[in-house]
Amino acid sequence: MKKLSTVLVCAVILLFTCLPVHAGEQATAQEVIQKVYEAVEYISKAGESGFSEFNDSNGKWVWGGTYVFIMKCEPFPSLVTHPIKPKLIGKDLSKLKDKTGNYFFIQLCEATTKLKGGWVEYLWPKPGEKETSRKLSYCRQIPGTPYQAGAGIYDESISMEELNKMIK
């Protein structure tokens, strides 16, 4: 019995000392906005030669369970870079919808017509998972180019209203 108590106490201590580490690993909405702004600035300066960095799954554009992607909305929505699912690059994504019928790539393109970009809500599997979760992606036009930069988070609780207040 004493041995079991000791194991339980150690397990509880371990759990509480590890929780902050795991909680800090997930990207926040504010970090997504910041990284997208950084990506917009980077591609504005580097041009298309900078795209390869966004395909590196171990690079600086992948962090906290998320990543920055570069897309193009014309002549149809398509990914130009994607560090997790490179097979999506160059494909016509205008018909891609989530399980609720939401054509989210079309919505991402629409969001980039706003001066500071916008958030889109849809269902998408987390990296390495098959089941879908609520994903919120922020996307913004890269000025002077036909490209857009975006990134997203998985969050069940934050409202679209809260997200939109962050970009105003």
Contacts in CASP RR format, 6 or more apart in sequence:
PFRMAT RR
TARGET T0000
AUTHOR 0000-0000-0000
METHOD contacts of the structure
MODEL  1
MKKLSTVLVCAVILLFTCLPVHAGEQATAQEVIQKVYEAVEYISKAGESG
FSEFNDSNGKWVWGGTYVFIMKCEPFPSLVTHPIKPKLIGKDLSKLKDKT
GNYFFIQLCEATTKLKGGWVEYLWPKPGEKETSRKLSYCRQIPGTPYQAG
AGIYDESISMEELNKMIK
24 64 0 8 1.000
25 64 0 8 1.000
25 65 0 8 1.000
26 64 0 8 1.000
26 65 0 8 1.000
26 153 0 8 1.000
26 154 0 8 1.000
27 35 0 8 1.000
27 63 0 8 1.000
27 64 0 8 1.000
27 65 0 8 1.000
27 66 0 8 1.000
27 151 0 8 1.000
27 152 0 8 1.000
27 153 0 8 1.000
28 153 0 8 1.000
29 136 0 8 1.000
29 138 0 8 1.000
29 153 0 8 1.000
29 155 0 8 1.000
29 158 0 8 1.000
29 162 0 8 1.000
29 163 0 8 1.000
29 166 0 8 1.000
30 166 0 8 1.000
31 63 0 8 1.000
31 64 0 8 1.000
32 66 0 8 1.000
32 137 0 8 1.000
32 138 0 8 1.000
32 150 0 8 1.000
32 151 0 8 1.000
32 152 0 8 1.000
32 153 0 8 1.000
33 138 0 8 1.000
33 166 0 8 1.000
33 167 0 8 1.000
35 61 0 8 1.000
35 63 0 8 1.000
35 68 0 8 1.000
35 151 0 8 1.000
36 68 0 8 1.000
36 138 0 8 1.000
36 139 0 8 1.000
36 140 0 8 1.000
36 149 0 8 1.000
36 150 0 8 1.000
36 151 0 8 1.000
37 140 0 8 1.000
39 54 0 8 1.000
39 61 0 8 1.000
39 68 0 8 1.000
39 70 0 8 1.000
39 142 0 8 1.000
39 149 0 8 1.000
39 150 0 8 1.000
39 151 0 8 1.000
40 140 0 8 1.000
40 141 0 8 1.000
40 142 0 8 1.000
40 143 0 8 1.000
40 149 0 8 1.000
42 50 0 8 1.000
42 53 0 8 1.000
43 50 0 8 1.000
43 51 0 8 1.000
43 70 0 8 1.000
43 142 0 8 1.000
43 145 0 8 1.000
43 147 0 8 1.000
43 149 0 8 1.000
44 142 0 8 1.000
44 143 0 8 1.000
44 144 0 8 1.000
44 145 0 8 1.000
47 145 0 8 1.000
51 70 0 8 1.000
51 80 0 8 1.000
51 81 0 8 1.000
52 81 0 8 1.000
53 59 0 8 1.000
53 60 0 8 1.000
53 61 0 8 1.000
54 61 0 8 1.000
54 67 0 8 1.000
54 68 0 8 1.000
54 69 0 8 1.000
54 70 0 8 1.000
54 81 0 8 1.000
54 82 0 8 1.000
54 83 0 8 1.000
55 81 0 8 1.000
55 82 0 8 1.000
55 83 0 8 1.000
55 86 0 8 1.000
55 89 0 8 1.000
56 62 0 8 1.000
56 83 0 8 1.000
57 67 0 8 1.000
57 83 0 8 1.000
57 84 0 8 1.000
59 83 0 8 1.000
61 67 0 8 1.000
61 68 0 8 1.000
61 83 0 8 1.000
62 68 0 8 1.000
62 83 0 8 1.000
62 84 0 8 1.000
65 126 0 8 1.000
65 127 0 8 1.000
66 151 0 8 1.000
66 152 0 8 1.000
66 153 0 8 1.000
67 82 0 8 1.000
67 83 0 8 1.000
67 84 0 8 1.000
67 151 0 8 1.000
68 149 0 8 1.000
68 150 0 8 1.000
68 151 0 8 1.000
69 79 0 8 1.000
69 81 0 8 1.000
69 82 0 8 1.000
69 83 0 8 1.000
69 149 0 8 1.000
69 150 0 8 1.000
69 151 0 8 1.000
70 79 0 8 1.000
70 80 0 8 1.000
70 81 0 8 1.000
70 142 0 8 1.000
70 147 0 8 1.000
70 148 0 8 1.000
70 149 0 8 1.000
70 150 0 8 1.000
71 77 0 8 1.000
71 78 0 8 1.000
71 79 0 8 1.000
71 80 0 8 1.000
71 105 0 8 1.000
71 108 0 8 1.000
71 109 0 8 1.000
71 139 0 8 1.000
71 147 0 8 1.000
71 148 0 8 1.000
71 149 0 8 1.000
71 150 0 8 1.000
72 78 0 8 1.000
72 80 0 8 1.000
72 146 0 8 1.000
72 147 0 8 1.000
72 148 0 8 1.000
73 108 0 8 1.000
73 109 0 8 1.000
73 112 0 8 1.000
73 146 0 8 1.000
73 148 0 8 1.000
74 146 0 8 1.000
76 92 0 8 1.000
76 93 0 8 1.000
76 94 0 8 1.000
77 92 0 8 1.000
77 93 0 8 1.000
77 94 0 8 1.000
77 105 0 8 1.000
77 106 0 8 1.000
77 108 0 8 1.000
77 109 0 8 1.000
78 89 0 8 1.000
78 90 0 8 1.000
78 91 0 8 1.000
78 92 0 8 1.000
78 93 0 8 1.000
79 88 0 8 1.000
79 89 0 8 1.000
79 90 0 8 1.000
79 91 0 8 1.000
79 93 0 8 1.000
80 89 0 8 1.000
80 90 0 8 1.000
80 147 0 8 1.000
81 89 0 8 1.000
82 88 0 8 1.000
82 89 0 8 1.000
84 127 0 8 1.000
93 105 0 8 1.000
94 103 0 8 1.000
94 105 0 8 1.000
94 106 0 8 1.000
95 103 0 8 1.000
96 103 0 8 1.000
96 104 0 8 1.000
96 105 0 8 1.000
97 103 0 8 1.000
97 104 0 8 1.000
98 104 0 8 1.000
98 122 0 8 1.000
98 123 0 8 1.000
98 124 0 8 1.000
98 132 0 8 1.000
99 123 0 8 1.000
99 132 0 8 1.000
100 122 0 8 1.000
100 123 0 8 1.000
102 121 0 8 1.000
102 122 0 8 1.000
102 123 0 8 1.000
104 120 0 8 1.000
104 122 0 8 1.000
104 124 0 8 1.000
104 137 0 8 1.000
107 120 0 8 1.000
107 122 0 8 1.000
108 120 0 8 1.000
108 137 0 8 1.000
108 139 0 8 1.000
108 148 0 8 1.000
108 150 0 8 1.000
109 139 0 8 1.000
109 148 0 8 1.000
111 117 0 8 1.000
111 118 0 8 1.000
111 119 0 8 1.000
111 120 0 8 1.000
111 138 0 8 1.000
111 139 0 8 1.000
112 118 0 8 1.000
112 139 0 8 1.000
112 140 0 8 1.000
112 141 0 8 1.000
112 148 0 8 1.000
113 141 0 8 1.000
116 140 0 8 1.000
116 167 0 8 1.000
116 168 0 8 1.000
117 138 0 8 1.000
117 139 0 8 1.000
117 140 0 8 1.000
117 141 0 8 1.000
117 167 0 8 1.000
118 138 0 8 1.000
118 139 0 8 1.000
118 140 0 8 1.000
118 164 0 8 1.000
118 167 0 8 1.000
119 136 0 8 1.000
119 137 0 8 1.000
119 138 0 8 1.000
119 160 0 8 1.000
119 163 0 8 1.000
119 164 0 8 1.000
119 167 0 8 1.000
120 136 0 8 1.000
120 137 0 8 1.000
120 139 0 8 1.000
121 134 0 8 1.000
121 135 0 8 1.000
121 136 0 8 1.000
121 160 0 8 1.000
122 134 0 8 1.000
122 135 0 8 1.000
122 137 0 8 1.000
123 132 0 8 1.000
123 133 0 8 1.000
123 134 0 8 1.000
123 135 0 8 1.000
124 132 0 8 1.000
124 133 0 8 1.000
124 135 0 8 1.000
125 131 0 8 1.000
125 132 0 8 1.000
125 133 0 8 1.000
126 133 0 8 1.000
126 154 0 8 1.000
133 154 0 8 1.000
133 156 0 8 1.000
134 154 0 8 1.000
134 155 0 8 1.000
134 156 0 8 1.000
135 152 0 8 1.000
135 153 0 8 1.000
135 154 0 8 1.000
136 152 0 8 1.000
136 153 0 8 1.000
136 154 0 8 1.000
136 155 0 8 1.000
136 158 0 8 1.000
136 160 0 8 1.000
136 163 0 8 1.000
137 150 0 8 1.000
137 151 0 8 1.000
137 152 0 8 1.000
138 150 0 8 1.000
138 151 0 8 1.000
138 152 0 8 1.000
138 163 0 8 1.000
138 167 0 8 1.000
139 148 0 8 1.000
139 149 0 8 1.000
139 150 0 8 1.000
140 148 0 8 1.000
140 149 0 8 1.000
140 150 0 8 1.000
141 147 0 8 1.000
141 148 0 8 1.000
142 148 0 8 1.000
142 149 0 8 1.000
END
